[in-house]
Amino acid sequence: MLVDEVMSKNTEVVTSTASVKEVANRMAELKAGLMPIYEGDKLIGTVTDRDLVIEAIAKGKNLDDEIASIASEPVLYCFKGDDTETVLNNMRKNEVQRLVVLDNQESKRLVGIVSVADIASRCDSNETAKSIVDCCKHYH
C-alpha cells in the first residue's frame, strides 16, 4: 500500500509568526494533530498537539509567542509514492505518529499528512498490524 492511498490531503499550514494560541485553536477546530509551519514558501517545521503541551504549556511559554519558537525541527517527511511499511519503520525509528507527505524528491511540495491511524484504517496484513504496534510502543 502506498502513502498516497491513505494520507490526508488538502493540508492547512500556518505561518511561523502565528501565535501559539492561534495555532492551538486552529488545530482544535480542524481536529488536527500536526500542523506544518511555513516561512514564506519554505516549510520550516511542524507543530504537534504534543508539542503544544510539552514545549508550550509545560515550559511556560506565553500563548502570544510565535509558533516557530516551539516548532519541531528538522521536518520529518515521506513521499506520496512511499510504501506504508517503510513509512511505519521511519515513524517507529523517529518515535512519531505523523509525517508530512511531499510529492517527490525534486520539487518537495507538501501534498498531505500521513498518520499511523491513516495506515491502520487500511491495514491489510498481519505484517502491517505488527508494524503499527511497534510504531506505538514508545507511548505509555
Buried (B, 14 or more C-beta within 10 A) or exposed (E): BEBBEBBBEEBEEBBBEBBBBBBBEBBEEEEBBBBBBBEEEEBBBBBBBBBBEEBBBEEEBEBEEBBBBBBBEEBBBBBBEBEBBEBBBBBBEEEBBBBBBBBEEEEBEBBBBBBBEBBBEEBEEEEBEEBBEEBBEEEE
